[in-house]
Structures are given as structure tokens and as C-alpha cells.
Amino acid sequence: MPSGARWQLPAKTYYVYMTTNKTRTLYTGVTNNLEKRVSQHKLKLLPGFTSQYNLTRLVYFEVFGDIRAANPAWKDLSEDWYGKRPSLLS
């Protein structure tokens, strides 16, 4: 490696996503593999809130190239009860 060169990790993609159910209960999450994570929700492979409330329908996602950008977006979406959330389900 040339002097001064830095190792660079392959770019990762992160997703902030939202799932719901028939009664419109909402769940927001962050993952680096959206397809796998949605499958886990649909098949109820992991015990917890999403399995208990049958949150299997993906209704929204955003794509980020950096986890440092994805986490604040997830927090904003999670706390935004009266802004984006109702309009996403209309």
C-alpha cells in the first residue's frame, strides 16, 4: 500500500424502516439488510414487539450510506407521532 494511503471498508447501506399491522401499530428500526430484516418480521423469527403485534407490512424506508446519518433519522421518525407517521399510512 502506498505511503499515506488508508484502508477503506466497502461501503455499507443502512435502512431506516417502518412496519405496521392491520390495526396500524407502528414499529421503526434500522438495519443494514432490509430484505432479511423484513423477512424476519414476516416469519416472526425473533421474539419481541414485532412478533407480538404482527408487524409484518413494510410501509416506509429511507436509504443511508452511513450509520451516523441513519441513527438520527431513525430517532426522528420514531419520535414523530403527529408528523410523518399518519400521512405514511393514508
A tleap script that builds the chain and sets N, CA, C and O, in Angstrom:
source leaprc.protein.ff14SB
mol = sequence {
  NMET PRO SER GLY ALA ARG TRP GLN LEU PRO
  ALA LYS THR TYR TYR VAL TYR MET THR THR
  ASN LYS THR ARG THR LEU TYR THR GLY VAL
  THR ASN ASN LEU GLU LYS ARG VAL SER GLN
  HIE LYS LEU LYS LEU LEU PRO GLY PHE THR
  SER GLN TYR ASN LEU THR ARG LEU VAL TYR
  PHE GLU VAL PHE GLY ASP ILE ARG ALA ALA
  ASN PRO ALA TRP LYS ASP LEU SER GLU ASP
  TRP TYR GLY LYS ARG PRO SER LEU LEU CSER
}
set mol.1.N position { 0.851 -1.161 0.000 }
set mol.1.CA position { 0.000 0.000 0.000 }
set mol.1.C position { 0.903 1.233 0.000 }
set mol.1.O position { 1.869 1.290 0.761 }
set mol.2.N position { 0.599 2.216 -0.844 }
set mol.2.CA position { 1.428 3.419 -0.909 }
set mol.2.C position { 1.401 4.186 0.409 }
set mol.2.O position { 0.435 4.124 1.170 }
set mol.3.N position { 2.482 4.904 0.653 }
set mol.3.CA position { 2.582 5.704 1.861 }
set mol.3.C position { 1.437 6.718 1.907 }
set mol.3.O position { 1.130 7.365 0.906 }
set mol.4.N position { 0.820 6.846 3.063 }
set mol.4.CA position { -0.268 7.801 3.236 }
set mol.4.C position { -1.630 7.270 2.819 }
set mol.4.O position { -2.648 7.908 3.086 }
set mol.5.N position { -1.666 6.110 2.167 }
set mol.5.CA position { -2.953 5.538 1.754 }
set mol.5.C position { -3.658 4.970 2.979 }
set mol.5.O position { -3.010 4.507 3.918 }
set mol.6.N position { -4.959 5.005 2.965 }
set mol.6.CA position { -5.737 4.478 4.078 }
set mol.6.C position { -6.589 3.321 3.595 }
set mol.6.O position { -7.063 3.307 2.459 }
set mol.7.N position { -6.774 2.361 4.470 }
set mol.7.CA position { -7.692 1.269 4.170 }
set mol.7.C position { -9.098 1.826 4.213 }
set mol.7.O position { -9.443 2.602 5.104 }
set mol.8.N position { -9.886 1.440 3.273 }
set mol.8.CA position { -11.271 1.882 3.264 }
set mol.8.C position { -12.172 0.660 3.215 }
set mol.8.O position { -12.043 -0.195 2.339 }
set mol.9.N position { -13.074 0.597 4.160 }
set mol.9.CA position { -14.023 -0.508 4.186 }
set mol.9.C position { -15.009 -0.360 3.038 }
set mol.9.O position { -15.307 0.756 2.612 }
set mol.10.N position { -15.515 -1.480 2.537 }
set mol.10.CA position { -16.536 -1.387 1.494 }
set mol.10.C position { -17.739 -0.599 2.015 }
set mol.10.O position { -18.098 -0.694 3.189 }
set mol.11.N position { -18.341 0.163 1.141 }
set mol.11.CA position { -19.495 0.968 1.533 }
set mol.11.C position { -20.642 0.059 1.961 }
set mol.11.O position { -20.929 -0.947 1.312 }
set mol.12.N position { -21.281 0.423 3.044 }
set mol.12.CA position { -22.456 -0.301 3.507 }
set mol.12.C position { -23.671 0.574 3.293 }
set mol.12.O position { -23.573 1.799 3.228 }
set mol.13.N position { -24.793 -0.062 3.187 }
set mol.13.CA position { -26.048 0.641 3.058 }
set mol.13.C position { -26.859 0.362 4.312 }
set mol.13.O position { -26.945 -0.776 4.774 }
set mol.14.N position { -27.445 1.404 4.849 }
set mol.14.CA position { -28.279 1.277 6.034 }
set mol.14.C position { -29.683 1.756 5.692 }
set mol.14.O position { -29.870 2.655 4.872 }
set mol.15.N position { -30.653 1.144 6.331 }
set mol.15.CA position { -32.047 1.454 6.069 }
set mol.15.C position { -32.748 1.810 7.372 }
set mol.15.O position { -32.635 1.090 8.364 }
set mol.16.N position { -33.458 2.901 7.367 }
set mol.16.CA position { -34.393 3.231 8.430 }
set mol.16.C position { -35.746 2.823 7.863 }
set mol.16.O position { -36.118 3.248 6.769 }
set mol.17.N position { -36.478 2.006 8.600 }
set mol.17.CA position { -37.715 1.462 8.053 }
set mol.17.C position { -38.841 1.508 9.069 }
set mol.17.O position { -38.624 1.682 10.269 }
set mol.18.N position { -40.048 1.346 8.551 }
set mol.18.CA position { -41.236 1.328 9.392 }
set mol.18.C position { -42.139 0.190 8.937 }
set mol.18.O position { -42.378 0.008 7.743 }
set mol.19.N position { -42.629 -0.564 9.894 }
set mol.19.CA position { -43.587 -1.629 9.613 }
set mol.19.C position { -44.873 -1.353 10.384 }
set mol.19.O position { -44.888 -0.597 11.355 }
set mol.20.N position { -45.948 -1.983 9.928 }
set mol.20.CA position { -47.238 -1.823 10.591 }
set mol.20.C position { -48.020 -3.135 10.506 }
set mol.20.O position { -47.546 -4.133 9.964 }
set mol.21.N position { -49.234 -3.099 11.060 }
set mol.21.CA position { -50.131 -4.249 11.018 }
set mol.21.C position { -51.533 -3.769 10.641 }
set mol.21.O position { -51.709 -2.614 10.253 }
set mol.22.N position { -52.516 -4.635 10.752 }
set mol.22.CA position { -53.887 -4.280 10.368 }
set mol.22.C position { -54.477 -3.173 11.241 }
set mol.22.O position { -55.331 -2.414 10.782 }
set mol.23.N position { -54.034 -3.076 12.485 }
set mol.23.CA position { -54.564 -2.036 13.384 }
set mol.23.C position { -53.697 -0.774 13.375 }
set mol.23.O position { -53.906 0.136 14.177 }
set mol.24.N position { -52.732 -0.729 12.467 }
set mol.24.CA position { -51.855 0.429 12.268 }
set mol.24.C position { -50.909 0.717 13.425 }
set mol.24.O position { -50.485 1.858 13.608 }
set mol.25.N position { -50.574 -0.301 14.206 }
set mol.25.CA position { -49.498 -0.165 15.180 }
set mol.25.C position { -48.216 -0.009 14.376 }
set mol.25.O position { -48.039 -0.677 13.358 }
set mol.26.N position { -47.328 0.857 14.818 }
set mol.26.CA position { -46.115 1.129 14.054 }
set mol.26.C position { -44.854 0.718 14.799 }
set mol.26.O position { -44.787 0.762 16.027 }
set mol.27.N position { -43.861 0.320 14.021 }
set mol.27.CA position { -42.544 -0.015 14.539 }
set mol.27.C position { -41.508 0.593 13.605 }
set mol.27.O position { -41.626 0.468 12.386 }
set mol.28.N position { -40.505 1.243 14.158 }
set mol.28.CA position { -39.411 1.763 13.341 }
set mol.28.C position { -38.130 1.053 13.733 }
set mol.28.O position { -37.933 0.694 14.893 }
set mol.29.N position { -37.259 0.856 12.752 }
set mol.29.CA position { -35.997 0.185 13.008 }
set mol.29.C position { -34.921 0.630 12.041 }
set mol.29.O position { -35.181 1.356 11.081 }
set mol.30.N position { -33.698 0.176 12.316 }
set mol.30.CA position { -32.542 0.432 11.462 }
set mol.30.C position { -31.887 -0.910 11.186 }
set mol.30.O position { -31.747 -1.733 12.091 }
set mol.31.N position { -31.485 -1.134 9.942 }
set mol.31.CA position { -30.820 -2.382 9.571 }
set mol.31.C position { -29.884 -2.136 8.403 }
set mol.31.O position { -29.995 -1.130 7.702 }
set mol.32.N position { -28.960 -3.066 8.200 }
set mol.32.CA position { -28.098 -2.978 7.013 }
set mol.32.C position { -28.505 -4.011 5.964 }
set mol.32.O position { -27.841 -4.142 4.935 }
set mol.33.N position { -29.590 -4.744 6.217 }
set mol.33.CA position { -30.098 -5.708 5.251 }
set mol.33.C position { -31.629 -5.706 5.344 }
set mol.33.O position { -32.221 -6.485 6.091 }
set mol.34.N position { -32.239 -4.835 4.585 }
set mol.34.CA position { -33.686 -4.635 4.687 }
set mol.34.C position { -34.478 -5.878 4.304 }
set mol.34.O position { -35.443 -6.237 4.979 }
set mol.35.N position { -34.077 -6.525 3.234 }
set mol.35.CA position { -34.812 -7.719 2.792 }
set mol.35.C position { -34.812 -8.796 3.876 }
set mol.35.O position { -35.852 -9.388 4.168 }
set mol.36.N position { -33.649 -9.046 4.469 }
set mol.36.CA position { -33.542 -10.058 5.524 }
set mol.36.C position { -34.367 -9.658 6.746 }
set mol.36.O position { -35.053 -10.492 7.336 }
set mol.37.N position { -34.299 -8.384 7.123 }
set mol.37.CA position { -34.993 -7.932 8.322 }
set mol.37.C position { -36.508 -7.997 8.149 }
set mol.37.O position { -37.221 -8.398 9.069 }
set mol.38.N position { -36.995 -7.610 6.991 }
set mol.38.CA position { -38.439 -7.688 6.745 }
set mol.38.C position { -38.886 -9.152 6.759 }
set mol.38.O position { -39.959 -9.468 7.274 }
set mol.39.N position { -38.077 -10.034 6.202 }
set mol.39.CA position { -38.399 -11.473 6.241 }
set mol.39.C position { -38.464 -11.967 7.680 }
set mol.39.O position { -39.350 -12.747 8.031 }
set mol.40.N position { -37.527 -11.516 8.519 }
set mol.40.CA position { -37.548 -11.913 9.932 }
set mol.40.C position { -38.838 -11.462 10.604 }
set mol.40.O position { -39.415 -12.196 11.406 }
set mol.41.N position { -39.285 -10.262 10.278 }
set mol.41.CA position { -40.550 -9.776 10.842 }
set mol.41.C position { -41.721 -10.623 10.340 }
set mol.41.O position { -42.569 -11.039 11.129 }
set mol.42.N position { -41.769 -10.878 9.032 }
set mol.42.CA position { -42.885 -11.626 8.451 }
set mol.42.C position { -42.970 -13.051 8.985 }
set mol.42.O position { -44.061 -13.566 9.229 }
set mol.43.N position { -41.802 -13.692 9.165 }
set mol.43.CA position { -41.769 -15.076 9.638 }
set mol.43.C position { -41.737 -15.181 11.158 }
set mol.43.O position { -41.728 -16.282 11.709 }
set mol.44.N position { -41.719 -14.033 11.836 }
set mol.44.CA position { -41.687 -13.976 13.302 }
set mol.44.C position { -40.535 -14.796 13.872 }
set mol.44.O position { -40.707 -15.576 14.809 }
set mol.45.N position { -39.358 -14.600 13.284 }
set mol.45.CA position { -38.183 -15.358 13.700 }
set mol.45.C position { -37.566 -14.852 14.999 }
set mol.45.O position { -36.850 -15.587 15.679 }
set mol.46.N position { -37.840 -13.611 15.340 }
set mol.46.CA position { -37.281 -13.041 16.560 }
set mol.46.C position { -38.410 -12.658 17.505 }
set mol.46.O position { -39.334 -11.946 17.112 }
set mol.47.N position { -38.343 -13.121 18.740 }
set mol.47.CA position { -39.403 -12.775 19.681 }
set mol.47.C position { -39.338 -11.293 20.031 }
set mol.47.O position { -38.268 -10.686 19.992 }
set mol.48.N position { -40.465 -10.726 20.365 }
set mol.48.CA position { -40.483 -9.327 20.776 }
set mol.48.C position { -41.694 -8.588 20.250 }
set mol.48.O position { -42.696 -9.188 19.862 }
set mol.49.N position { -41.577 -7.270 20.247 }
set mol.49.CA position { -42.684 -6.382 19.906 }
set mol.49.C position { -43.262 -6.681 18.528 }
set mol.49.O position { -44.480 -6.780 18.381 }
set mol.50.N position { -42.408 -6.827 17.517 }
set mol.50.CA position { -42.913 -7.028 16.152 }
set mol.50.C position { -43.636 -8.361 15.998 }
set mol.50.O position { -44.629 -8.446 15.276 }
set mol.51.N position { -43.156 -9.385 16.657 }
set mol.51.CA position { -43.840 -10.683 16.606 }
set mol.51.C position { -45.153 -10.636 17.370 }
set mol.51.O position { -46.170 -11.146 16.899 }
set mol.52.N position { -45.131 -10.030 18.537 }
set mol.52.CA position { -46.314 -9.952 19.388 }
set mol.52.C position { -47.455 -9.208 18.705 }
set mol.52.O position { -48.616 -9.599 18.827 }
set mol.53.N position { -47.125 -8.134 17.986 }
set mol.53.CA position { -48.153 -7.310 17.371 }
set mol.53.C position { -48.305 -7.550 15.864 }
set mol.53.O position { -48.999 -6.797 15.181 }
set mol.54.N position { -47.663 -8.587 15.355 }
set mol.54.CA position { -47.794 -8.983 13.948 }
set mol.54.C position { -47.461 -7.828 12.990 }
set mol.54.O position { -48.207 -7.550 12.052 }
set mol.55.N position { -46.340 -7.173 13.242 }
set mol.55.CA position { -45.909 -6.028 12.432 }
set mol.55.C position { -45.114 -6.548 11.242 }
set mol.55.O position { -43.889 -6.651 11.293 }
set mol.56.N position { -45.822 -6.869 10.184 }
set mol.56.CA position { -45.202 -7.553 9.047 }
set mol.56.C position { -45.248 -6.771 7.743 }
set mol.56.O position { -44.672 -7.207 6.747 }
set mol.57.N position { -45.913 -5.638 7.730 }
set mol.57.CA position { -46.082 -4.888 6.479 }
set mol.57.C position { -45.140 -3.693 6.434 }
set mol.57.O position { -45.278 -2.755 7.219 }
set mol.58.N position { -44.193 -3.729 5.523 }
set mol.58.CA position { -43.265 -2.616 5.342 }
set mol.58.C position { -44.014 -1.467 4.680 }
set mol.58.O position { -44.579 -1.636 3.599 }
set mol.59.N position { -44.024 -0.286 5.327 }
set mol.59.CA position { -44.759 0.852 4.774 }
set mol.59.C position { -43.850 2.018 4.407 }
set mol.59.O position { -44.287 2.947 3.729 }
set mol.60.N position { -42.588 1.985 4.847 }
set mol.60.CA position { -41.707 3.118 4.585 }
set mol.60.C position { -40.264 2.696 4.812 }
set mol.60.O position { -39.974 1.899 5.704 }
set mol.61.N position { -39.356 3.238 3.997 }
set mol.61.CA position { -37.935 3.093 4.293 }
set mol.61.C position { -37.151 4.225 3.646 }
set mol.61.O position { -37.570 4.800 2.641 }
set mol.62.N position { -36.001 4.534 4.246 }
set mol.62.CA position { -35.044 5.501 3.723 }
set mol.62.C position { -33.703 4.802 3.650 }
set mol.62.O position { -33.419 3.923 4.463 }
set mol.63.N position { -32.871 5.180 2.686 }
set mol.63.CA position { -31.565 4.563 2.483 }
set mol.63.C position { -30.477 5.548 2.885 }
set mol.63.O position { -30.553 6.734 2.563 }
set mol.64.N position { -29.460 5.049 3.594 }
set mol.64.CA position { -28.330 5.866 4.038 }
set mol.64.C position { -27.034 5.126 3.768 }
set mol.64.O position { -26.991 3.896 3.806 }
set mol.65.N position { -25.992 5.868 3.499 }
set mol.65.CA position { -24.675 5.284 3.277 }
set mol.65.C position { -23.813 5.288 4.513 }
set mol.65.O position { -22.680 4.807 4.486 }
set mol.66.N position { -24.341 5.831 5.607 }
set mol.66.CA position { -23.555 5.975 6.833 }
set mol.66.C position { -24.491 5.782 8.027 }
set mol.66.O position { -25.548 6.409 8.102 }
set mol.67.N position { -24.100 4.920 8.949 }
set mol.67.CA position { -24.916 4.657 10.123 }
set mol.67.C position { -25.085 5.912 10.964 }
set mol.67.O position { -26.089 6.068 11.659 }
set mol.68.N position { -24.096 6.817 10.903 }
set mol.68.CA position { -24.186 8.061 11.679 }
set mol.68.C position { -25.288 8.979 11.149 }
set mol.68.O position { -25.780 9.837 11.881 }
set mol.69.N position { -25.671 8.810 9.913 }
set mol.69.CA position { -26.797 9.563 9.357 }
set mol.69.C position { -28.116 8.813 9.579 }
set mol.69.O position { -29.165 9.431 9.761 }
set mol.70.N position { -28.054 7.492 9.562 }
set mol.70.CA position { -29.269 6.685 9.717 }
set mol.70.C position { -29.836 6.775 11.132 }
set mol.70.O position { -31.052 6.864 11.301 }
set mol.71.N position { -28.984 6.754 12.139 }
set mol.71.CA position { -29.480 6.762 13.519 }
set mol.71.C position { -30.295 7.993 13.880 }
set mol.71.O position { -31.362 7.843 14.475 }
set mol.72.N position { -29.848 9.217 13.551 }
set mol.72.CA position { -30.708 10.380 13.851 }
set mol.72.C position { -32.024 10.355 13.067 }
set mol.72.O position { -33.058 10.785 13.579 }
set mol.73.N position { -31.990 9.858 11.839 }
set mol.73.CA position { -33.219 9.766 11.043 }
set mol.73.C position { -34.187 8.778 11.690 }
set mol.73.O position { -35.393 9.021 11.729 }
set mol.74.N position { -33.657 7.666 12.195 }
set mol.74.CA position { -34.486 6.681 12.893 }
set mol.74.C position { -35.102 7.302 14.144 }
set mol.74.O position { -36.289 7.122 14.416 }
set mol.75.N position { -34.291 8.029 14.896 }
set mol.75.CA position { -34.787 8.663 16.114 }
set mol.75.C position { -35.881 9.672 15.781 }
set mol.75.O position { -36.918 9.710 16.444 }
set mol.76.N position { -35.652 10.489 14.754 }
set mol.76.CA position { -36.665 11.476 14.349 }
set mol.76.C position { -37.965 10.803 13.940 }
set mol.76.O position { -39.043 11.242 14.339 }
set mol.77.N position { -37.872 9.746 13.150 }
set mol.77.CA position { -39.069 9.038 12.695 }
set mol.77.C position { -39.778 8.365 13.866 }
set mol.77.O position { -41.007 8.359 13.929 }
set mol.78.N position { -39.011 7.803 14.785 }
set mol.78.CA position { -39.593 7.133 15.944 }
set mol.78.C position { -40.351 8.093 16.843 }
set mol.78.O position { -41.353 7.720 17.454 }
set mol.79.N position { -39.876 9.325 16.926 }
set mol.79.CA position { -40.497 10.304 17.816 }
set mol.79.C position { -41.576 11.130 17.137 }
set mol.79.O position { -42.276 11.886 17.812 }
set mol.80.N position { -41.732 11.012 15.840 }
set mol.80.CA position { -42.634 11.865 15.082 }
set mol.80.C position { -44.036 11.269 14.991 }
set mol.80.O position { -44.450 10.820 13.922 }
set mol.81.N position { -44.763 11.261 16.099 }
set mol.81.CA position { -46.091 10.657 16.150 }
set mol.81.C position { -47.122 11.432 15.358 }
set mol.81.O position { -48.050 10.839 14.809 }
set mol.82.N position { -46.980 12.732 15.286 }
set mol.82.CA position { -48.021 13.554 14.680 }
set mol.82.C position { -47.619 14.159 13.349 }
set mol.82.O position { -48.393 14.909 12.755 }
set mol.83.N position { -46.427 13.848 12.872 }
set mol.83.CA position { -45.966 14.401 11.606 }
set mol.83.C position { -46.085 13.401 10.485 }
set mol.83.O position { -47.159 13.232 9.907 }
set mol.84.N position { -44.999 12.741 10.173 }
set mol.84.CA position { -44.940 11.821 9.036 }
set mol.84.C position { -45.799 10.580 9.223 }
set mol.84.O position { -46.416 10.110 8.267 }
set mol.85.N position { -45.848 10.052 10.411 }
set mol.85.CA position { -46.476 8.755 10.622 }
set mol.85.C position { -47.894 8.640 10.074 }
set mol.85.O position { -48.147 7.737 9.277 }
set mol.86.N position { -48.813 9.486 10.449 }
set mol.86.CA position { -50.186 9.314 9.923 }
set mol.86.C position { -50.255 9.438 8.397 }
set mol.86.O position { -51.015 8.715 7.754 }
set mol.87.N position { -49.480 10.335 7.823 }
set mol.87.CA position { -49.542 10.520 6.375 }
set mol.87.C position { -48.967 9.315 5.629 }
set mol.87.O position { -49.359 9.061 4.490 }
set mol.88.N position { -48.057 8.577 6.239 }
set mol.88.CA position { -47.482 7.409 5.585 }
set mol.88.C position { -48.501 6.290 5.450 }
set mol.88.O position { -48.383 5.448 4.559 }
set mol.89.N position { -49.490 6.271 6.315 }
set mol.89.CA position { -50.466 5.183 6.317 }
set mol.89.C position { -51.763 5.534 5.606 }
set mol.89.O position { -52.657 4.694 5.502 }
set mol.90.N position { -51.876 6.747 5.121 }
set mol.90.CA position { -53.110 7.178 4.455 }
set mol.90.C position { -53.290 6.515 3.110 }
set mol.90.O position { -54.279 6.771 2.423 }
savepdb mol mol.pdb
quit
